[in-house]
Amino acid sequence: MATISSDKKVIPFKRGDDFLHDMTVKNKNSVGALAALATLTASQAQLVLDQATLDAAIAAIPYVAQDETDAQAAYDATAAQIVIDQAAYDAAIVVDITGWTITSELSWCDAVEDTLVVTMVNEPLGQFRLSRDSTLTAAWKKRLLDADIRFDIPGLGKRSSKTFYVDLRES
């Protein structure tokens, strides 16, 4: 199942400000993501080997400039491949949320305090935003609120995110 990722498990927030938090749905356990991760990991291991070869070429006695040049070229090519492999992995873990219904609530001691507005930002890339207007956040009490996100996924039913927290501070 896809998981929700956020930059932080605890979101610090000042009461009375506009609440805006961008989120992305990712699945790091899909077949495509695992294959992309294996490729990325192999490239990273190759870079370690290329670095060792380059270090040996530089330290070699007698020193041969062409050996260093060849080792540097191999290292540079692997480093460039890692950038490509990282981009492929990043693309493989995103989940298309087109057609999903997403809701989110803030609660305190299992009582709903407020409902956040969910705005789809880029559905094919799994991106959405949680928000609430400053006129409404001004009424929030200073405390640590639980935040949950619910996903209604066509054909799969309802799922929930891991709970994260909004740490309310004075305005």
Secondary structure, DSSP 8 states (H G I E B T S, - for coil): --EEE-S-SEEEEETTS-EEEEEEEE-TTSHHHHHHHHHHHHHHHHHHHHHHHHHHHHH-SS--HHHHHHHHHHHHHHHHHHHHHHHHHHHHHB---TT-EEEEEEEETTEEEEEEEEEEEEGGGTEEEEEE-HHHHTTS-SSEEEEEEEEEETTTEEEE---EEEEEE--
